Amino acid sequence: MVDWQWLAGLAAAMVFTGCVSGVLAGLLGVGGGIVIVPVLFYVLPLFDVPEATQMKVAVATSLATIIPTSIVSARKHYQKGAMDMALLRSLAPSIFVGVLVGTALAVAMRGPGLTLVFAVTALAVAINMGFTGVDFRLRDSLPGGAARQLIGGGIGAISAMMGIGGGTVGVPVLSMAGVAIRQAVATSSAFGLIISIPATIGFVLAGIGAEGRPPYSLGWVNLIGFALIVPSSIVATPWGVRLAHSIPPLVLKRAFAVFLAITSTRMLYTLIK
């Protein structure tokens, strides 16, 4: 299973995963786990990774790749002055607690449980992207007190269990609660750090010695994936940016919603077949 042809194929698949993630990041402003996890969901079975461990490897590897990209993204948003530091400080503790809870649940779950969490949440994201506009909101301001902490905890827990950064859940939640979209995007970029670092550590520690991991894995994190997805996604992002200027943004948003909906449906089908 660890001959050079197998490793070369796995390496090529991880580069492909990074390129897909990068192109979609440039096209739609999305990236991280919401792209990487579904692609790995399709890729890992091709390399005989057991079905019971596919999602744990996908989620953990995705979380590891989010660490460097979140550092770069958060730093740029902070330098531009777009990050709402007061909002970040108010949500950071509850997000961190949510990450701890979500990571503990994720490592204790079997693969199908993680698949269900990802599929249902990704389907909700697809519906949001497919049927709402940028200005859609449920209220004019983010609630305070316990309600705000529940929101933060939910963002942290769901993101850790899905292997995603702060933007996929954080941006729509904040924007629907009245936070301006630019501030929501900038502030959520920092959520990625609060989520990815402790969650990755949790998956590494929980996966040490576990069976069903692909070769060259640290805990549940596949090091080949981590080493190749990050640089290939960085290289491919400008390709997506160029395409974004030639295709209507609304068409792109709807197309990605369809991709997520199809992926979610396929994941749900694998659970019931």
Secondary structure, DSSP 8 states (H G I E B T S, - for coil): --SHHHHHHHHHHHHHHHHHHHHHHHHHS--THHHHHHHHHHHGGGGT--HHHHHHHHHHHHHHHHHHHHHHHHHHHHHTT---HHHHHHHHHHHHHHHHHHHHHHHHS-HHHHHHHHHHHHHHHHHHHHH--TT--S-SS---HHHHHHHHHHHHHHHHHHT--SHHHHHHHHHHTT--HHHHHHHHHHHHHHHHHHHHHHHHHHHTT-TT--SSEETTEEHHHHHHHHHHHHHHHHHHHHHHTTS-HHHHHHHHHHHHHHHHHHHHHHHH-
